[in-house]
Structure formats: C-alpha cells, structure tokens
Amino acid sequence: MMVEKKDYGYFVEDFNWGILKNFFYRIGGAIIASFLLALEFLILLLANLAVGAVGFIPSILITAVNIDSFGLYIGAALTFSGEIFGAWIGFYLYRYGFAKADPEWLRHPFWKRFTCQSTNRVFILVILLRLLPFMPSGFVTAGAALTAISGKHFWIASTIGKIPAVILELAVVYGVIQTVPKNIQAMLFGAILAVSAIAWLKSAKQKKSLQSSD
C-alpha cells in the first residue's frame, strides 16, 4: 500500500518570515529594555545609598533624578531607601572613621559637645534634626556616631525624623518637575549644587583652621 507523500513546499514559500523575524526582534528588544531599566534602577539605588551615607550631597538632587526616571511612586521608594538605609550605613562608616581619627582632633569642643550627651538625648536630637528637610544629614550622622548611641537606636530615630522630611522633599521636587520648565529646573538644581559645594568647602576650611589653632 503506497502512502501519499505530502508536499509542504508551498507552505515554506508562502509563509511570511518577516512576521517571525519582527516577533523575535520585539522579544529581544523587550529583554534588552528590561535589562537596561533594571540596571538603571540598581545604579540609582546605589547612588541613593551613597548620597544617604555621605550626607553632605543635597538629597533633593538625587530625588529629582529618581522621580524623573521612574515616576513618583518608584522614585519615592528609591529616595526613602537611600535616606533611611544610607544613613544607617553612614553611621557605621563615620563611627569607624572617628575611631581611626587623631584623638587630639576629637578633643575639639565642637565634637566634645556630642560625646557628652546621653543616649536618650541623642535619640531625641536625631529625630528633631532629621525633621528639618534641608538639614545636611551628614552633620547629624557624624555627630551621633561620636556618641554611645547604638546603631539600632540611631536608625530608629533617624527613620522617625526622616519620614515627614522626605515626604515634604518629594512634594517640593515633584511640584517643581511638574510645573517648572526643564531649563529652569537645571538652573535651580545647579544653583543648589553650587551653593552646597561652596558651603562645604567653607566649612572644611573653617574646621581646618580650628584644628591648626589647637
């Protein structure tokens, strides 16, 4: 008995291979786009943690980048992560750095004011100072690192104070992004960065002169 052999040549010839090619192009493009988006998120997360740990770079600048890149909600999550967990990392970095610092330098009255405070008072002071939205968090973190307060209690106090301050910061930045033209935004954020850099350099120069006078 003979089995009839089917001819599929017409199917191969008539099939629109462009559709299949476009399908794989779209799948590949989606995978690459997802990878780049995840990479951007990871880079921004690390940048937020670094800004929160150092504490002397205005967080309003990285908050603007967060919202502009990922929208209000994901941008807010990035900002909160950087401010809360970054401060915790910075606390241990500052404490380790002060432990390695010259003891003569730490005897300066400016720093001795922090070391003589009780842990309960430091806890309250951290909350109150964190409530100030544009207060350089590095000063608060560095001052607390000189005291006997534990990392856990510092993190709790810092978080309590940071939540309302970050909410206010997010509201201000989001309002600026939504209402102010891009060129004006660049000028505003550039001015903030310039003023912060000048203030930091002036502060560092003053501390250096105080140390030399001792």
C-alpha positions as CSV (number, residue, x, y, z in Angstrom):
1,M,0.0,0.0,0.0
2,M,1.5,3.3,-1.0
3,V,1.4,6.3,1.4
4,E,0.8,9.6,-0.3
5,K,3.7,12.0,0.3
6,K,2.5,15.5,1.2
7,D,4.3,18.5,-0.3
8,Y,4.8,21.3,2.2
9,G,6.9,23.4,-0.2
10,Y,4.0,25.8,-0.8
11,F,3.8,26.5,3.0
12,V,7.5,27.3,3.2
13,E,7.3,29.6,0.2
14,D,4.1,31.4,1.2
15,F,5.0,31.8,4.9
16,N,5.7,35.4,5.9
17,W,9.1,35.1,7.6
18,G,9.1,38.8,8.2
19,I,6.4,38.4,10.9
20,L,8.5,35.8,12.7
21,K,11.6,38.0,12.4
22,N,9.8,41.0,13.8
23,F,8.5,38.9,16.7
24,F,12.0,37.9,17.7
25,Y,13.2,41.4,17.3
26,R,10.5,42.7,19.6
27,I,11.2,39.9,22.2
28,G,14.9,40.7,22.1
29,G,14.2,44.4,22.3
30,A,11.9,43.9,25.3
31,I,14.6,41.8,27.1
32,I,17.3,44.4,26.4
33,A,15.0,47.3,27.5
34,S,14.1,45.4,30.7
35,F,17.8,44.7,31.4
36,L,18.7,48.4,30.9
37,L,15.8,49.5,33.1
38,A,16.8,47.1,35.9
39,L,20.4,48.3,35.5
40,E,19.3,52.0,35.8
41,F,17.3,51.1,38.9
42,L,20.3,49.4,40.5
43,I,22.6,52.3,39.7
44,L,20.2,54.8,41.1
45,L,19.6,52.7,44.2
46,L,23.4,52.5,44.9
47,A,23.7,56.3,44.2
48,N,20.8,57.0,46.7
49,L,22.5,54.8,49.3
50,A,25.8,56.6,48.7
51,V,24.2,60.1,49.0
52,G,22.4,59.0,52.2
53,A,25.6,57.5,53.7
54,V,27.8,60.5,53.0
55,G,25.1,63.0,53.9
56,F,26.7,66.2,52.5
57,I,25.3,66.0,49.0
58,P,21.9,67.6,48.8
59,S,19.4,64.7,48.5
60,I,17.0,67.0,46.6
61,L,19.2,66.5,43.5
62,I,19.0,62.7,43.5
63,T,15.3,62.8,44.4
64,A,14.7,64.8,41.2
65,V,16.6,62.2,39.2
66,N,14.6,59.4,40.9
67,I,11.2,60.9,40.1
68,D,12.2,62.0,36.5
69,S,13.4,58.5,35.7
70,F,10.8,56.2,37.4
71,G,7.9,58.4,38.3
72,L,6.6,59.5,41.7
73,Y,6.0,56.1,43.4
74,I,9.1,54.2,42.4
75,G,11.1,57.4,42.7
76,A,9.8,57.9,46.2
77,A,10.8,54.3,47.1
78,L,14.3,55.0,45.9
79,T,14.6,58.2,47.9
80,F,13.3,56.6,51.1
81,S,15.7,53.6,50.7
82,G,18.6,55.9,50.2
83,E,17.7,58.2,53.1
84,I,16.8,55.5,55.6
85,F,19.3,52.8,54.9
86,G,22.0,55.1,53.6
87,A,22.1,57.0,56.9
88,W,22.4,53.6,58.7
89,I,25.4,52.7,56.6
90,G,26.9,56.2,57.0
91,F,26.6,55.9,60.8
92,Y,28.9,52.9,60.9
93,L,31.3,54.5,58.4
94,Y,31.6,57.6,60.4
95,R,32.0,55.7,63.6
96,Y,34.7,53.6,62.1
97,G,36.4,56.7,60.7
98,F,36.3,58.6,64.0
99,A,37.8,55.5,65.7
100,K,40.8,55.9,63.4
101,A,41.0,59.7,63.7
102,D,43.6,61.6,65.6
103,P,42.5,61.8,69.3
104,E,43.7,65.4,69.5
105,W,41.3,66.4,66.8
106,L,38.4,64.8,68.6
107,R,39.1,66.8,71.7
108,H,37.9,69.9,70.0
109,P,34.9,71.5,71.9
110,F,32.7,71.2,68.8
111,W,32.9,67.4,68.8
112,K,33.1,67.1,72.6
113,R,29.6,68.6,72.8
114,F,28.3,65.5,71.1
115,T,30.2,62.9,73.1
116,C,29.0,64.2,76.5
117,Q,25.3,63.8,75.6
118,S,23.2,60.9,77.0
119,T,21.9,58.3,74.6
120,N,18.3,59.3,75.3
121,R,19.0,62.9,74.5
122,V,20.9,61.9,71.3
123,F,17.9,59.9,70.3
124,I,15.6,62.9,70.6
125,L,18.1,65.2,69.0
126,V,18.4,63.0,65.9
127,I,14.6,62.9,65.5
128,L,14.4,66.7,65.8
129,L,17.3,67.4,63.5
130,R,16.0,64.9,60.9
131,L,12.7,66.8,60.8
132,L,14.5,69.7,59.1
133,P,14.2,68.7,55.4
134,F,17.2,70.6,54.1
135,M,19.5,70.0,57.0
136,P,22.7,68.3,55.9
137,S,22.2,64.8,57.3
138,G,25.9,64.2,57.4
139,F,26.3,66.5,60.3
140,V,23.6,64.7,62.2
141,T,25.0,61.2,61.4
142,A,28.6,62.2,62.2
143,G,27.6,63.8,65.5
144,A,25.6,60.8,66.5
145,A,28.4,58.4,65.6
146,L,30.6,60.1,68.2
147,T,28.1,59.2,71.0
148,A,27.4,56.0,72.7
149,I,24.0,55.5,70.9
150,S,23.7,52.1,69.3
151,G,23.3,51.7,65.5
152,K,19.8,50.2,66.0
153,H,18.5,53.2,68.1
154,F,20.1,55.7,65.7
155,W,18.4,54.0,62.8
156,I,15.0,54.1,64.5
157,A,15.4,57.8,65.5
158,S,16.7,58.7,62.0
159,T,13.8,56.9,60.3
160,I,11.2,58.6,62.5
161,G,12.6,62.0,61.7
162,K,13.3,61.3,58.0
163,I,9.8,60.1,57.0
164,P,8.0,63.6,57.2
165,A,11.1,65.4,55.9
166,V,11.3,63.1,52.9
167,I,7.6,63.4,52.2
168,L,7.9,67.2,52.2
169,E,11.0,67.0,49.9
170,L,9.2,64.7,47.5
171,A,6.2,67.1,47.3
172,V,8.5,70.0,46.6
173,V,10.6,68.2,43.9
174,Y,7.5,66.7,42.3
175,G,5.8,70.1,42.1
176,V,8.9,71.6,40.5
177,I,9.2,68.8,38.0
178,Q,5.6,69.1,37.0
179,T,5.3,72.9,36.7
180,V,8.8,74.3,36.0
181,P,10.4,74.1,32.5
182,K,13.4,71.8,32.1
183,N,15.9,74.6,31.6
184,I,14.7,76.4,34.7
185,Q,14.9,73.1,36.6
186,A,18.5,72.6,35.5
187,M,19.4,76.2,36.7
188,L,17.7,75.6,40.1
189,F,19.3,72.3,40.8
190,G,22.7,73.6,39.5
191,A,22.4,76.6,41.9
192,I,21.6,74.2,44.8
193,L,24.6,72.1,44.0
194,A,26.9,75.1,43.7
195,V,25.8,76.7,47.0
196,S,26.2,73.3,48.8
197,A,29.7,72.9,47.4
198,I,30.7,76.4,48.5
199,A,29.2,75.8,51.9
200,W,31.0,72.5,52.3
201,L,34.3,74.0,51.2
202,K,33.9,76.9,53.6
203,S,33.0,74.6,56.4
204,A,36.0,72.3,55.7
205,K,38.3,75.4,55.6
206,Q,37.0,76.6,59.0
207,K,37.4,73.2,60.6
208,K,41.0,73.0,59.3
209,S,41.8,76.5,60.7
210,L,40.3,75.5,64.1
211,Q,42.4,72.3,64.2
212,S,45.5,74.2,63.3
213,S,44.8,76.8,66.1
214,D,44.5,74.0,68.6
